[in-house]
Every structure is written in C-alpha cells, then in structure tokens.
Amino acid sequence: MKKIFFIAEIGINHNGDLDIAKKLIDESAKAGFDAVKFQKRTIDIVYDKALLDSPRESPWGTTQRDQKEGLEFSEKDYLEIDKYCRMKNIEWFASAWDIESLDFLDQFNLKFNKIASAMIVDEDFLTAVAEKKLHTFISTGMSTIKDIEKAVSIFRNVNTSFELMHCFSTYPMRTEDANLLTIKDMKEKFNCDVGYSGHENGLAVSYAASMLGISSLERHVTLDRTMYGSDQAASIEPRGMQELISVINKMYIALGKIKTGEILKDEIAIAEKLRAHIKR
C-alpha cells in the first residue's frame, strides 16, 4: 500500500488568532503531517444578510456576522501563514466556499484544492475548482451517489487529478456511523484513490481506515478540545496528533511483505535451540 498523505485540518479552530494558527502548524509539522488545511469564505457570498444580522453570542460580538468575520483571516494573515509553512517545511491549502475565495488562493501557488462536503452539490463551483488544475481532495459527506458521480465527471472532463474522501458530516461522528467498508466500494465504483476525512472522537476509526488502502487521511486538529468553536470537540489535540501518525506508520511497517513459508534469519538459531529435542 502506498504511503498515506496526512492532512491536519486546522479549519477555523484557530479562532481568528494567528498565534494559535502558528502553534497548530508547529504541532502538525512536529507530529509528521504532510499538510495543514484552512477554510476560506467570503462572508457576504456564503451567508445571506438575514442570517448575518441574526443574534449570536460569541467572543467577537452579538451577531452571526461578528462571529463569522471573527473566524476569517485577512490577506496579510494568509501571507504570514504561507511564509510560516514554508519555514516549517509543511504544505498548506484551504477549502474555499465560494469562487471569490477560490481565486483569492491563486496568489499563493498552492499544490492542492479541497472541496468541502457542503460544496459538492455546486456544479459551477466544482467546475471552477477543476479548471484550476490542482490535485483536489473531494469530501463526500451529505452526498448521494449522483452527487459524487457528477463531481467525478466534472474533474475527469477537464483531466484534473482528484481523490474522493469518505466521510459523514456529523460532529462528532459516532463510531457506528463510520461505515468504512464504503471506502472499498467507492474505489471500485469510481476507479480512483479514496481517502478518509474523520470527524469522530478518538483514533480507533482512523486506524481502521488506514488499513483499507486510503490515499489520504484528514483529521481536525486543535490545541484544546474545550476551546470555543463548533469543530473543537471532534478534533484531536497535539498528543493525539503524534499518536495518530506514529501508530499508523508502525502499522504500515508491520504489514511488511508476504513471507508465507519463509523463515526469518533471526529465527534460525532460535529454531535450532527450541527443536533440539526433536529427531528429524
């Protein structure tokens, strides 16, 4: 099985604080993730005025607009993130939620795009992403088979590389809802790489997914699961981040090669000792 591409989904768990984002980048690089991912929205495009004007208590104010604007980084912030990730030798990219945000990301010469599960039903947006010609991770939460077929068709029609990411969009996801056998089915149905984007508590489901030939593994990350934010509870903290990568790497080493009927070199002396009483 080929090496898994590990993605640390910082998302909006930075709470609009660049220092928190940098600490999460540090922890992701330290744990061995290949990339960190953010989310980018143009607030007045993604949300309507009535919602933005509605009340919501948050650290940034008393309206939905206050909260959502508080979670968005500026161009200056992203320039600093870009510089910091290059210094830490870790890739970064973002899931855009609108075409303006998608175009905004062009300036950073990123290697990847991401289709969030919410966006897989927007064919115009899918086409815009596919036309960027970057390898794209496509999450399949909240999606029907027709939704997935349409997305695959759009990317194949313009010959843009992609992989699907099996997930269910509940936060946190219950273990019994993981249905990881779907990964194999998706690989067969769509003849493409399939990753896993996990929103569950703990690491067991991710370990199981890693043994099913996934191409990528994405987990939400946080400094502290008790922090403010809707994604924090379904995220893993620094210790869990390190354990995730370390254990999966050991599991891959343990898979090894097929050696049916072979004796390891180190077994020979042990076999002679333990079988000395046997006449052969």
C-alpha positions as semicolon CSV with decimal commas, in nm:
position;residue;x (nm);y (nm);z (nm)
1;M;0,000;0,000;0,000
2;K;0,128;0,346;-0,084
3;K;0,205;0,600;0,187
4;I;-0,091;0,792;0,325
5;F;-0,094;1,170;0,279
6;F;-0,171;1,312;0,624
7;I;-0,372;1,636;0,643
8;A;-0,417;1,837;0,963
9;E;-0,746;2,023;0,928
10;I;-0,693;2,346;1,122
11;G;-1,009;2,480;0,959
12;I;-1,149;2,751;1,183
13;N;-1,004;2,606;1,506
14;H;-0,757;2,895;1,512
15;N;-1,047;3,118;1,624
16;G;-0,913;3,403;1,415
17;D;-0,586;3,413;1,612
18;L;-0,271;3,392;1,400
19;D;-0,063;3,281;1,700
20;I;-0,296;2,984;1,755
21;A;-0,271;2,900;1,384
22;K;0,109;2,904;1,405
23;K;0,106;2,679;1,712
24;L;-0,118;2,434;1,525
25;I;0,120;2,444;1,228
26;D;0,406;2,372;1,468
27;E;0,227;2,076;1,623
28;S;0,124;1,940;1,282
29;A;0,479;1,955;1,149
30;K;0,615;1,802;1,470
31;A;0,367;1,513;1,452
32;G;0,457;1,438;1,089
33;F;0,156;1,566;0,894
34;D;0,222;1,638;0,528
35;A;-0,006;1,941;0,511
36;V;-0,229;2,172;0,709
37;K;-0,563;2,292;0,576
38;F;-0,768;2,604;0,642
39;Q;-1,115;2,721;0,533
40;K;-1,173;3,038;0,331
41;R;-1,508;3,213;0,293
42;T;-1,631;3,543;0,155
43;I;-1,887;3,606;0,427
44;D;-2,137;3,810;0,224
45;I;-2,140;3,549;-0,053
46;V;-2,164;3,235;0,158
47;Y;-2,426;3,369;0,403
48;D;-2,733;3,583;0,341
49;K;-2,792;3,915;0,518
50;A;-3,077;3,788;0,732
51;L;-2,857;3,518;0,884
52;L;-2,562;3,755;0,931
53;D;-2,781;4,008;1,109
54;S;-2,934;3,749;1,340
55;P;-2,819;3,730;1,703
56;R;-2,535;3,506;1,816
57;E;-2,324;3,545;2,124
58;S;-1,954;3,483;2,060
59;P;-1,613;3,615;2,166
60;W;-1,638;3,866;1,879
61;G;-1,981;4,017;1,939
62;T;-2,354;3,956;1,941
63;T;-2,439;3,876;1,577
64;Q;-2,369;3,597;1,332
65;R;-2,168;3,845;1,125
66;D;-1,944;3,925;1,423
67;Q;-1,875;3,556;1,479
68;K;-1,814;3,463;1,118
69;E;-1,594;3,762;1,042
70;G;-1,400;3,690;1,360
71;L;-1,308;3,347;1,224
72;E;-1,176;3,474;0,889
73;F;-0,812;3,553;0,826
74;S;-0,710;3,854;0,617
75;E;-0,481;3,854;0,314
76;K;-0,200;3,973;0,541
77;D;-0,264;3,680;0,774
78;Y;-0,253;3,429;0,489
79;L;0,071;3,579;0,359
80;E;0,216;3,518;0,704
81;I;0,074;3,163;0,710
82;D;0,226;3,096;0,369
83;K;0,566;3,221;0,487
84;Y;0,543;3,028;0,813
85;C;0,450;2,698;0,647
86;R;0,741;2,729;0,404
87;M;0,972;2,790;0,700
88;K;0,831;2,481;0,873
89;N;0,855;2,275;0,551
90;I;0,489;2,175;0,552
91;E;0,234;2,221;0,273
92;W;-0,080;2,424;0,327
93;F;-0,402;2,471;0,137
94;A;-0,762;2,567;0,205
95;S;-1,115;2,463;0,122
96;A;-1,276;2,764;-0,045
97;W;-1,652;2,804;-0,002
98;D;-1,706;3,043;-0,294
99;I;-1,536;3,134;-0,621
100;E;-1,404;3,466;-0,491
101;S;-1,223;3,282;-0,212
102;L;-1,102;3,022;-0,461
103;D;-0,949;3,294;-0,679
104;F;-0,800;3,461;-0,370
105;L;-0,594;3,147;-0,305
106;D;-0,432;3,164;-0,651
107;Q;-0,169;3,411;-0,529
108;F;-0,008;3,150;-0,304
109;N;0,077;2,892;-0,573
110;L;-0,062;2,607;-0,364
111;K;-0,037;2,243;-0,471
112;F;-0,386;2,134;-0,366
113;N;-0,753;2,229;-0,354
114;K;-1,028;2,085;-0,137
115;I;-1,400;2,050;-0,199
116;A;-1,579;2,060;0,134
117;S;-1,877;1,826;0,163
118;A;-2,113;2,124;0,165
119;M;-1,986;2,236;-0,176
120;I;-2,001;1,907;-0,369
121;V;-2,352;1,986;-0,497
122;D;-2,249;2,322;-0,653
123;E;-2,163;2,230;-1,012
124;D;-2,045;2,580;-1,108
125;F;-1,808;2,580;-0,812
126;L;-1,684;2,228;-0,890
127;T;-1,610;2,337;-1,246
128;A;-1,421;2,644;-1,126
129;V;-1,209;2,431;-0,892
130;A;-1,142;2,167;-1,158
131;E;-1,028;2,436;-1,401
132;K;-0,755;2,540;-1,156
133;K;-0,582;2,211;-1,245
134;L;-0,462;2,142;-0,890
135;H;-0,490;1,799;-0,732
136;T;-0,818;1,815;-0,542
137;F;-0,949;1,632;-0,237
138;I;-1,328;1,589;-0,265
139;S;-1,516;1,516;0,058
140;T;-1,835;1,315;0,014
141;G;-2,030;1,387;0,333
142;M;-2,403;1,458;0,289
143;S;-2,378;1,333;-0,072
144;T;-2,581;1,096;-0,286
145;I;-2,424;0,866;-0,543
146;K;-2,542;1,107;-0,814
147;D;-2,367;1,398;-0,640
148;I;-2,042;1,204;-0,635
149;E;-2,081;1,086;-0,995
150;K;-2,132;1,445;-1,111
151;A;-1,824;1,568;-0,925
152;V;-1,608;1,288;-1,066
153;S;-1,738;1,359;-1,416
154;I;-1,655;1,730;-1,391
155;F;-1,297;1,663;-1,286
156;R;-1,243;1,390;-1,542
157;N;-1,387;1,601;-1,823
158;V;-1,107;1,856;-1,774
159;N;-0,845;1,595;-1,682
160;T;-0,775;1,734;-1,333
161;S;-0,639;1,488;-1,078
162;F;-0,852;1,425;-0,771
163;E;-0,931;1,182;-0,497
164;L;-1,253;1,126;-0,308
165;M;-1,257;1,141;0,072
166;H;-1,507;0,921;0,251
167;C;-1,677;1,097;0,541
168;F;-2,004;1,160;0,718
169;S;-2,071;1,517;0,824
170;T;-2,168;1,476;1,187
171;Y;-1,961;1,641;1,460
172;P;-1,851;1,432;1,634
173;M;-1,936;1,127;1,423
174;R;-2,050;0,814;1,607
175;T;-1,831;0,506;1,555
176;E;-2,126;0,304;1,427
177;D;-2,179;0,564;1,154
178;A;-1,828;0,531;1,007
179;N;-1,920;0,257;0,759
180;L;-1,559;0,226;0,647
181;L;-1,637;-0,053;0,400
182;T;-1,769;0,230;0,184
183;I;-1,405;0,315;0,108
184;K;-1,352;-0,008;-0,086
185;D;-1,685;0,033;-0,263
186;M;-1,601;0,390;-0,372
187;K;-1,262;0,280;-0,504
188;E;-1,427;0,013;-0,716
189;K;-1,718;0,227;-0,835
190;F;-1,513;0,531;-0,934
191;N;-1,175;0,370;-1,010
192;C;-0,987;0,638;-0,817
193;D;-0,797;0,695;-0,496
194;V;-1,012;0,735;-0,187
195;G;-0,909;0,898;0,139
196;Y;-1,079;0,936;0,474
197;S;-1,184;1,259;0,646
198;G;-1,268;1,183;1,008
199;H;-1,485;1,379;1,249
200;E;-1,501;1,116;1,523
201;N;-1,376;1,120;1,880
202;G;-1,058;0,923;1,936
203;L;-0,827;0,749;1,691
204;A;-0,958;0,394;1,651
205;V;-1,171;0,464;1,344
206;S;-0,881;0,642;1,173
207;Y;-0,655;0,345;1,245
208;A;-0,910;0,113;1,087
209;A;-0,945;0,340;0,783
210;S;-0,568;0,340;0,736
211;M;-0,573;-0,035;0,680
212;L;-0,821;-0,010;0,393
213;G;-0,584;0,133;0,135
214;I;-0,675;0,500;0,176
215;S;-0,467;0,754;-0,010
216;S;-0,511;1,038;0,240
217;L;-0,624;1,090;0,598
218;E;-0,760;1,417;0,728
219;R;-0,837;1,495;1,092
220;H;-0,943;1,819;1,255
221;V;-0,676;1,939;1,499
222;T;-0,685;2,171;1,798
223;L;-0,470;2,285;2,086
224;D;-0,751;2,212;2,330
225;R;-1,085;2,040;2,261
226;T;-1,258;2,264;2,517
227;M;-1,183;2,582;2,323
228;Y;-1,466;2,785;2,169
229;G;-1,579;2,650;1,832
230;S;-1,813;2,401;1,668
231;D;-1,529;2,180;1,537
232;Q;-1,317;2,162;1,852
233;A;-1,491;1,864;2,015
234;A;-1,439;1,647;1,705
235;S;-1,070;1,739;1,681
236;I;-0,753;1,578;1,813
237;E;-0,506;1,753;2,040
238;P;-0,123;1,756;1,997
239;R;-0,069;1,429;2,182
240;G;-0,333;1,258;1,969
241;M;-0,180;1,406;1,654
242;Q;0,156;1,249;1,734
243;E;-0,001;0,918;1,829
244;L;-0,207;0,905;1,509
245;I;0,094;0,936;1,279
246;S;0,326;0,720;1,490
247;V;0,083;0,429;1,526
248;I;-0,023;0,426;1,160
249;N;0,340;0,433;1,047
250;K;0,411;0,134;1,274
251;M;0,104;-0,045;1,137
252;Y;0,232;0,002;0,783
253;I;0,574;-0,131;0,879
254;A;0,405;-0,430;1,042
255;L;0,218;-0,516;0,721
256;G;0,556;-0,586;0,562
257;K;0,575;-0,836;0,276
258;I;0,417;-1,173;0,205
259;K;0,653;-1,436;0,351
260;T;0,442;-1,748;0,361
261;G;0,666;-2,045;0,445
262;E;0,980;-1,834;0,487
263;I;1,199;-1,841;0,797
264;L;1,348;-1,515;0,918
265;K;1,726;-1,508;0,959
266;D;1,684;-1,429;1,328
267;E;1,459;-1,735;1,371
268;I;1,722;-1,990;1,264
269;A;1,921;-2,006;1,589
270;I;1,602;-1,997;1,795
271;A;1,455;-2,284;1,593
272;E;1,768;-2,495;1,639
273;K;1,756;-2,440;2,016
274;L;1,385;-2,500;2,064
275;R;1,379;-2,804;1,832
276;A;1,699;-2,971;1,956
277;H;1,500;-3,245;2,127
278;I;1,313;-3,334;1,811
279;K;1,454;-3,613;1,592
280;R;1,411;-3,524;1,228
